[in-house]
């Protein structure tokens, strides 16, 4: 039982550490200049909390996860909008 608890706590701490690393990288990126999703054009926040990603030093925001997948398939197409 003690081993399971230790494993669970270690996994949780590792997850938090990795999450904080991704947040730090977006802090040094250029801020996202638009109030809309770069893929769909929907207003950010209209579908819940926007998804944020850093692409080549530029923060990019999306209205939802499916837009992230579309962006990752052809980033150059969408980065031209910035």
PAKOLRO-78641 format. One record per atom (N, C-alpha, C): x, y, z; residue in three letters; residue number from 1. Coordinates in pm, 1 decimal, always signed. Example, Ala and Ser with C-alpha at 12.3 -4.5 7.8 and 13.67 -1.06 7.14 Angstrom:
BEGIN
NODE         xx         yy         zz   res     n
NODE    +1319.0     -569.0     +780.0   Ala     1
NODE    +1230.0     -450.0     +780.0   Ala     1
NODE    +1320.0     -330.0     +780.0   Ala     1
NODE    +1285.0     -225.0     +708.0   Ser     2
NODE    +1367.0     -106.0     +714.0   Ser     2
NODE    +1290.0       +3.0     +787.0   Ser     2
//
This chain:
BEGIN
NODE         xx         yy         zz   res     n
NODE      +82.6     -119.2       +0.0   Unk     1
NODE       +0.0       +0.0       +0.0   Unk     1
NODE      +87.3     +125.9       +0.0   Unk     1
NODE     +193.8     +123.4      +81.5   Unk     2
NODE     +283.1     +238.7      +89.1   Unk     2
NODE     +352.4     +262.0      -45.1   Unk     2
NODE     +387.3     +154.7     -113.5   Unk     3
NODE     +452.6     +165.9     -243.5   Unk     3
NODE     +359.5     +230.5     -345.4   Unk     3
NODE     +232.1     +193.3     -343.2   Unk     4
NODE     +135.9     +251.5     -436.8   Unk     4
NODE     +120.0     +400.9     -412.1   Unk     4
NODE     +115.3     +440.5     -285.1   Unk     5
NODE     +101.6     +582.0     -250.7   Unk     5
NODE     +224.9     +659.8     -295.4   Unk     5
NODE     +341.8     +603.4     -273.0   Unk     6
NODE     +465.9     +668.6     -314.9   Unk     6
NODE     +470.1     +683.8     -466.9   Unk     6
NODE     +431.4     +580.5     -537.5   Unk     7
NODE     +428.5     +586.0     -683.8   Unk     7
NODE     +330.1     +691.1     -732.7   Unk     7
NODE     +213.8     +697.0     -671.7   Unk     8
NODE     +112.1     +794.8     -709.4   Unk     8
NODE     +162.1     +937.2     -686.8   Unk     8
NODE     +222.2     +962.5     -571.8   Unk     9
NODE     +274.2    +1096.4     -542.1   Unk     9
NODE     +388.4    +1134.4     -635.8   Unk     9
NODE     +475.2    +1040.6     -664.7   Unk    10
NODE     +586.7    +1066.9     -755.8   Unk    10
NODE     +535.4    +1100.8     -895.4   Unk    10
NODE     +437.3    +1026.7     -941.7   Unk    11
NODE     +378.7    +1052.3    -1073.3   Unk    11
NODE     +312.1    +1189.3    -1078.1   Unk    11
NODE     +240.1    +1224.6     -971.7   Unk    12
NODE     +173.6    +1354.9     -966.3   Unk    12
NODE     +275.9    +1468.1     -968.5   Unk    12
NODE     +382.8    +1454.4     -892.7   Unk    13
NODE     +486.6    +1558.1     -890.7   Unk    13
NODE     +556.4    +1569.9    -1025.5   Unk    13
NODE     +579.8    +1458.9    -1090.6   Unk    14
NODE     +641.3    +1461.5    -1223.5   Unk    14
NODE     +550.6    +1534.0    -1322.1   Unk    14
NODE     +421.9    +1506.4    -1316.1   Unk    15
NODE     +326.4    +1574.1    -1403.9   Unk    15
NODE     +324.5    +1723.5    -1381.1   Unk    15
NODE     +326.9    +1765.2    -1254.9   Unk    16
NODE     +328.9    +1908.1    -1223.6   Unk    16
NODE     +457.7    +1973.6    -1271.8   Unk    16
NODE     +567.7    +1902.8    -1258.1   Unk    17
NODE     +695.5    +1956.3    -1304.0   Unk    17
NODE     +694.7    +1976.3    -1455.3   Unk    17
NODE     +645.3    +1879.3    -1528.0   Unk    18
NODE     +639.4    +1891.1    -1674.0   Unk    18
NODE     +543.8    +2001.5    -1716.4   Unk    18
NODE     +433.4    +2016.4    -1647.1   Unk    19
NODE     +338.1    +2122.5    -1679.9   Unk    19
NODE     +399.7    +2259.3    -1657.1   Unk    19
NODE     +477.4    +2274.0    -1551.4   Unk    20
NODE     +539.5    +2403.7    -1525.3   Unk    20
NODE     +647.2    +2435.1    -1628.1   Unk    20
NODE     +712.2    +2334.2    -1682.4   Unk    21
NODE     +812.5    +2356.7    -1787.2   Unk    21
NODE     +747.9    +2412.1    -1913.1   Unk    21
NODE     +633.1    +2360.3    -1951.5   Unk    22
NODE     +567.7    +2409.1    -2072.9   Unk    22
NODE     +515.8    +2550.1    -2053.6   Unk    22
NODE     +473.4    +2584.6    -1933.5   Unk    23
NODE     +426.4    +2719.6    -1905.3   Unk    23
NODE     +541.8    +2818.6    -1914.5   Unk    23
NODE     +658.1    +2780.1    -1866.2   Unk    24
NODE     +773.9    +2867.9    -1869.5   Unk    24
NODE     +813.5    +2901.4    -2012.5   Unk    24
NODE     +808.1    +2804.7    -2102.2   Unk    25
NODE     +848.8    +2831.0    -2239.9   Unk    25
NODE     +754.2    +2929.5    -2308.2   Unk    25
NODE     +625.0    +2925.6    -2274.8   Unk    26
NODE     +532.8    +3020.6    -2336.3   Unk    26
NODE     +551.3    +3160.6    -2279.6   Unk    26
NODE     +608.0    +3171.2    -2158.7   Unk    27
NODE     +631.3    +3302.3    -2098.9   Unk    27
NODE     +738.8    +3379.0    -2176.3   Unk    27
NODE     +832.7    +3308.5    -2239.6   Unk    28
NODE     +938.9    +3375.2    -2314.3   Unk    28
NODE     +903.0    +3394.1    -2461.9   Unk    28
NODE     +787.5    +3345.3    -2502.7   Unk    29
NODE     +745.0    +3356.2    -2642.4   Unk    29
NODE     +680.9    +3491.9    -2669.1   Unk    29
NODE     +676.2    +3528.2    -2797.6   Unk    30
NODE     +606.3    +3650.8    -2837.7   Unk    30
NODE     +457.9    +3631.6    -2808.2   Unk    30
NODE     +391.4    +3731.3    -2752.0   Unk    31
NODE     +249.4    +3716.3    -2718.5   Unk    31
NODE     +161.6    +3705.1    -2842.7   Unk    31
NODE      +52.2    +3633.8    -2828.5   Unk    32
NODE      -43.7    +3613.4    -2937.1   Unk    32
NODE     -121.4    +3742.4    -2959.4   Unk    32
NODE     -120.5    +3798.4    -3080.3   Unk    33
NODE     -179.9    +3930.6    -3103.5   Unk    33
NODE     -329.8    +3931.3    -3136.2   Unk    33
NODE     -389.3    +3814.5    -3160.7   Unk    34
NODE     -528.7    +3810.2    -3205.1   Unk    34
NODE     -624.3    +3777.2    -3090.4   Unk    34
NODE     -751.0    +3811.6    -3106.5   Unk    35
NODE     -853.7    +3775.1    -3007.8   Unk    35
NODE     -939.5    +3660.5    -3060.4   Unk    35
NODE     -896.4    +3603.4    -3171.9   Unk    36
NODE     -967.8    +3491.9    -3233.8   Unk    36
NODE     -873.8    +3373.9    -3255.6   Unk    36
NODE     -932.3    +3256.8    -3274.2   Unk    37
NODE     -856.5    +3135.1    -3303.1   Unk    37
NODE     -789.5    +3150.0    -3439.2   Unk    37
NODE     -662.7    +3115.8    -3447.2   Unk    38
NODE     -587.7    +3130.4    -3571.7   Unk    38
NODE     -638.5    +3034.8    -3680.3   Unk    38
NODE     -705.3    +2926.5    -3642.1   Unk    39
NODE     -753.6    +2827.6    -3738.8   Unk    39
NODE     -897.5    +2855.4    -3781.2   Unk    39
NODE     -987.9    +2864.4    -3685.1   Unk    40
NODE    -1131.0    +2875.2    -3717.4   Unk    40
NODE    -1182.7    +3018.1    -3725.5   Unk    40
NODE    -1112.9    +3110.1    -3659.2   Unk    41
NODE    -1160.4    +3247.8    -3654.0   Unk    41
NODE    -1261.2    +3272.8    -3542.9   Unk    41
NODE    -1294.5    +3168.3    -3464.3   Unk    42
NODE    -1386.3    +3184.9    -3351.8   Unk    42
NODE    -1322.9    +3270.9    -3243.3   Unk    42
NODE    -1404.6    +3346.1    -3172.2   Unk    43
NODE    -1355.2    +3428.5    -3062.7   Unk    43
NODE    -1298.4    +3337.4    -2954.0   Unk    43
NODE    -1178.7    +3370.6    -2906.0   Unk    44
NODE    -1116.4    +3290.1    -2801.1   Unk    44
NODE    -1202.4    +3295.4    -2675.9   Unk    44
NODE    -1224.6    +3180.7    -2614.9   Unk    45
NODE    -1307.7    +3170.2    -2496.4   Unk    45
NODE    -1451.1    +3133.0    -2527.7   Unk    45
NODE    -1489.3    +3135.8    -2654.3   Unk    46
NODE    -1627.3    +3103.0    -2691.7   Unk    46
NODE    -1658.2    +2954.0    -2676.1   Unk    46
NODE    -1554.3    +2872.2    -2670.4   Unk    47
NODE    -1573.1    +2727.1    -2657.4   Unk    47
NODE    -1504.0    +2674.2    -2532.0   Unk    47
NODE    -1488.9    +2759.4    -2431.8   Unk    48
NODE    -1417.8    +2720.8    -2310.3   Unk    48
NODE    -1281.7    +2787.7    -2307.0   Unk    48
NODE    -1196.8    +2738.4    -2221.1   Unk    49
NODE    -1063.1    +2795.0    -2206.4   Unk    49
NODE     -981.8    +2771.5    -2333.4   Unk    49
NODE     -922.4    +2876.7    -2390.1   Unk    50
NODE     -840.9    +2859.5    -2511.4   Unk    50
NODE     -720.1    +2769.4    -2486.0   Unk    50
NODE     -678.2    +2700.0    -2589.6   Unk    51
NODE     -559.5    +2614.8    -2584.8   Unk    51
NODE     -442.9    +2697.7    -2636.3   Unk    51
NODE     -332.1    +2698.5    -2561.9   Unk    52
NODE     -215.2    +2777.8    -2599.5   Unk    52
NODE      -98.8    +2685.7    -2633.8   Unk    52
NODE      -27.0    +2721.1    -2738.5   Unk    53
NODE      +89.3    +2645.2    -2784.0   Unk    53
NODE     +193.6    +2746.2    -2830.6   Unk    53
NODE     +320.8    +2710.0    -2820.7   Unk    54
NODE     +427.1    +2795.1    -2872.8   Unk    54
NODE     +482.3    +2730.0    -2998.8   Unk    54
NODE     +486.6    +2807.4    -3106.1   Unk    55
NODE     +539.6    +2758.4    -3233.8   Unk    55
NODE     +650.9    +2852.1    -3278.0   Unk    55
NODE     +773.0    +2801.4    -3281.6   Unk    56
NODE     +891.0    +2877.7    -3323.7   Unk    56
NODE     +899.1    +3012.6    -3252.9   Unk    56
NODE     +881.7    +3011.9    -3120.7   Unk    57
NODE     +895.6    +3133.6    -3041.4   Unk    57
NODE     +774.2    +3224.4    -3041.5   Unk    57
NODE     +666.5    +3184.7    -3105.7   Unk    58
NODE     +543.8    +3264.5    -3112.0   Unk    58
NODE     +431.5    +3189.7    -3040.1   Unk    58
NODE     +368.9    +3256.9    -2944.3   Unk    59
NODE     +253.0    +3199.2    -2878.2   Unk    59
NODE     +137.0    +3195.9    -2977.3   Unk    59
NODE      +66.0    +3084.7    -2982.4   Unk    60
NODE      -48.4    +3068.1    -3071.6   Unk    60
NODE     -164.3    +3016.5    -2987.1   Unk    60
NODE     -284.6    +3072.7    -3007.1   Unk    61
NODE     -400.8    +3031.0    -2928.7   Unk    61
NODE     -509.6    +2974.9    -3019.3   Unk    61
NODE     -578.0    +2874.8    -2965.8   Unk    62
NODE     -682.3    +2803.8    -3038.5   Unk    62
NODE     -808.5    +2798.0    -2954.0   Unk    62
NODE     -923.8    +2787.9    -3020.8   Unk    63
NODE    -1050.5    +2779.2    -2948.5   Unk    63
NODE    -1074.3    +2638.7    -2893.8   Unk    63
NODE    -1011.7    +2536.3    -2955.5   Unk    64
NODE    -1036.9    +2397.6    -2914.1   Unk    64
NODE     -923.5    +2305.7    -2962.7   Unk    64
NODE     -920.9    +2184.0    -2910.9   Unk    65
NODE     -817.9    +2086.1    -2948.2   Unk    65
NODE     -820.7    +2047.6    -3096.7   Unk    65
NODE     -938.5    +2030.7    -3159.3   Unk    66
NODE     -936.7    +1998.1    -3302.9   Unk    66
NODE     -863.4    +2103.2    -3387.2   Unk    66
NODE     -870.6    +2230.3    -3346.5   Unk    67
NODE     -798.2    +2334.6    -3420.4   Unk    67
NODE     -647.4    +2319.4    -3404.1   Unk    67
NODE     -603.0    +2269.9    -3287.8   Unk    68
NODE     -460.1    +2244.9    -3267.1   Unk    68
NODE     -412.8    +2139.2    -3366.3   Unk    68
NODE     -491.8    +2033.9    -3384.3   Unk    69
NODE     -455.0    +1926.8    -3478.6   Unk    69
NODE     -447.0    +1980.0    -3621.4   Unk    69
NODE     -542.4    +2063.9    -3660.1   Unk    70
NODE     -540.1    +2122.6    -3794.5   Unk    70
NODE     -416.8    +2210.7    -3812.1   Unk    70
NODE     -384.5    +2290.3    -3710.3   Unk    71
NODE     -267.4    +2377.3    -3715.0   Unk    71
NODE     -140.1    +2294.3    -3730.2   Unk    71
NODE     -126.4    +2190.3    -3648.8   Unk    72
NODE       -5.3    +2108.1    -3652.0   Unk    72
NODE      +12.9    +2036.3    -3785.2   Unk    72
NODE      -94.5    +2014.4    -3859.0   Unk    73
NODE      -84.5    +1950.6    -3990.4   Unk    73
NODE      -24.2    +2044.0    -4095.0   Unk    73
NODE      -41.6    +2176.2    -4077.8   Unk    74
NODE       +9.0    +2273.4    -4175.3   Unk    74
NODE      +31.2    +2409.3    -4107.6   Unk    74
NODE     +131.2    +2420.1    -4018.8   Unk    75
NODE     +150.8    +2543.9    -3943.6   Unk    75
NODE     +178.1    +2666.5    -4030.5   Unk    75
NODE     +249.0    +2650.8    -4140.2   Unk    76
NODE     +283.8    +2766.0    -4224.5   Unk    76
NODE     +158.8    +2835.9    -4277.2   Unk    76
NODE      +58.0    +2758.2    -4310.7   Unk    77
NODE      -67.7    +2813.6    -4361.9   Unk    77
NODE     -130.4    +2909.4    -4260.6   Unk    77
NODE     -128.6    +2871.6    -4133.9   Unk    78
NODE     -193.7    +2951.8    -4030.6   Unk    78
NODE     -102.9    +3061.7    -3975.5   Unk    78
NODE      +27.8    +3037.1    -3970.4   Unk    79
NODE     +120.5    +3138.8    -3919.1   Unk    79
NODE     +123.4    +3261.3    -4010.0   Unk    79
NODE      +87.5    +3244.1    -4135.9   Unk    80
NODE      +83.0    +3357.3    -4229.0   Unk    80
NODE      -21.4    +3460.5    -4186.7   Unk    80
NODE     -116.9    +3420.8    -4103.6   Unk    81
NODE     -220.6    +3512.6    -4056.0   Unk    81
NODE     -168.8    +3611.3    -3952.0   Unk    81
NODE      -53.3    +3580.9    -3892.9   Unk    82
NODE       -0.5    +3668.8    -3787.1   Unk    82
NODE      +81.6    +3782.5    -3842.9   Unk    82
//
